């Protein structure tokens, strides 16, 4: 399994990379975001939303679990940090198989419910606004996507 790495020096660069990635996404794509608190998961998602031409302000759905946004493609933004039972059926598969792009923060908490093919992005904090992103594609679709964006 290939991994692709990228470092950014500002939150704006992180957002710009996510906006660029959005141009390669299609309905049914799933992005699993991992990283400590403050690593930039929501900043990344805001950039993705911008790339999907979403006008509404994007923020973390910490207490609502799922927020939906309309743009060039629908964006389903999930934060599963507070999901008490990883095996609870909250209908995630309806989003994963839907007509939009799904972003799941803290995705490892619902690992068993995630589609086997997805793009997992680990965000690591460095000093200041510096971030390291490690993209791990699972499946041919996401392998191809990463090769295209890192061309």
C-alpha positions, 0 to 999 in steps of 0.5 A: 500500500502506497503512502503519499506525504505532504507538508504545509507551513500554514493553515491556508496551505492545508486548506488549499491542498484540500480545495485542490483535492476536492476537484478530483472527488466524485459521488460516493468518495469517503475520506477518513481524517485522523489526527490529534485535537488541533491537528487541522481536521476541520481546517482541512474539511473547510478547504474541501468545502471551498473546493466543492463550492460550498458557501455555508460556513463549515464547522465541526459537527462535534455534538450533532455527529453529521452535518450536510452541506450543498455545493458542486457535490454534497458534503457529509461531514461527520465527527464520530468522536462522541459516538458511544458505541462503534457498533451502533447503527447510525445509518453511516452506510447511507452517506458512504453510498450516497451522492456526495463526498463523506468526510469522517473525523476520528474515523478509527472509532467506527472502523468496522462501519467504514467502506473498505475502499477509502482515502485515509488522511493522517494530520500531524502537528508540527510547530506553529501552523506547520502540518504533515499530511500522510495520505493512505489510499485503500483501493484502486480508485483512491490509489489513482486519485493520489497519483493524480493529485501528487503528479 
